[in-house]
Amino acid sequence: ASCVQHRLVVRDVSSLQVRQLYTCLDKIQYIEWSSDSLFILCAMYKRGIVQVWSLEQPDWHCKIDEGSAGLVASCWSPDGRHILNTTEFHLRITVWSLCTKSVSYIKYPKACQQGVVFTKDGRYMAVAERRDCKDFISIFVCSNWQLLRHFDTETQDLFGIEWAPNGCVLAAWDSCLEYKLLLYSLDGRLLSSYRAYEWPLGIKSVAWSPSSQFLAIGSFDEKVRILNHVTWKKITEFEHPATIASKKTIVYKEVEKSPSVETERLSFPPTKALASSLFSTQSKYEISQVPVSLQYIKPVADRANPKVGVGMLAFSADNCFLATKNDSIPNAVWVWDIRRLKLLVVLEQLCPVQGFQWDPRQPRLALCTGTSRVFLWSPAGCVAVQVPGEGDFQIVSLSWHSSGDSMVLLSKDNCCVCYLEREEV
């Protein structure tokens, strides 16, 4: 699904043919599929309206108007039959039922980076709350939206919460001003508390492994710390130095190769768009000899949100690899071997890395750098793929299909679907 102004376009993934075309009341600012892909919501925050469309019954539609309360966020519940709307100033969360048309309210949600999270099986929801100048967490049962547990947290300014994939442990962490990570059980008991250091800026990113055995914490001190699920103690920490000296680490460096054709000597010079696609510089990876010095950017000390520390973390689907990015070295992605707890590969790009995501089915990492190329890494090696087409298609984000056979590449104004051939085993 994609939106253009007030129009919602639903296409077939394999053929990209238009399946449905819907017209909303205003410019669409957010879209989201229900878990069973039967419904899709379109949020128009400026007007405080959410419209829901049915794929099975194109004539059916639903409109939710929050009125004077306003709207700042909207999402589906895991069952795909309830919509959670957050009102302006985070006064409340309204739960709308598409089946019974009933409405439930959750008061005092906290405006933080990650304040509403669901367990993977969709049974429970945790909500970060702020009342009487203190932080709380409420756990709800998603089947009837009844409150299961309500407890306060030992945080100064709760910044985010995240369920373990098995749904047994909830991680909560403080803002960057205080390094504190708390682990709670489903019934609200504090299982463990972790603090790596005290005074400098603290936690920047958190990621669970798919097996729930490891919790990775990216910090402003340019390190990743791995906690285990038995004792909740640190088992190792990964540093991100600007110089790679170990001979056991493979450093792939992106290099550009200019085309051999000189457009000035052609009898019929091509158009600018055609020249950019046919005769643009090609990119490939080369293995660098260690030691390798990576481009390090010193952060500006007198500005908020300094570009320093590990801001991106992601485990592979098979639990074997961890990809990280140190914001002080924006052109590099680090791939760690979790089985051996050591650095395996560093990908050094020509441009700053905009984002990366693992294939949901196999250990294959895709990343983009704001250029017209997508880069893929697997244990077998690296490849750079040029996106065909006229003009300059600058990829700023990407998203895998759940099957791992294709991915969507997004620029500021366009999208492109990349299909990958499945290898026969």
Buried (B, 14 or more C-beta within 10 A) or exposed (E): BBBEEBBBEBBEBEEEEEEBEBEBEBBBBBBBBBBEEBBBBBBBBEBBBBBBBBBEEEEEEBEBEBEEBBBBBBBBBBBBBBBBBBBEEBBBBBBBBBEEEEEBEBEBBBEBEBBBBBBBEBBBBBBBBBEEEEBBBBBBEBEEBEEBBEEBBEBEEBBBBBBBBBBEBBBBBBBBEBBBBBBBEBEBEEBBEBEBEEEEBBBBBBBBBBBBBBBBBBBBBBBBBBBEBEEBEBEBBBEBEBEBEEEEBBBBBBBEEEEEEEEEEEEEEBEEEEBBBEBBEEBBBEEBEBEBEBBBBEEEEEEEEBBBBBBBBBBBBBBBBBBBBBBBBBBBBBBBBBEEEEBBBBBBBBBBBBBBBBBBBBBBBBBBBBBBBBBBBBBEEBBBBBBEEEEEBBBBBBEBBEEBBBBBBBBEEBBBEBEBEEEEE
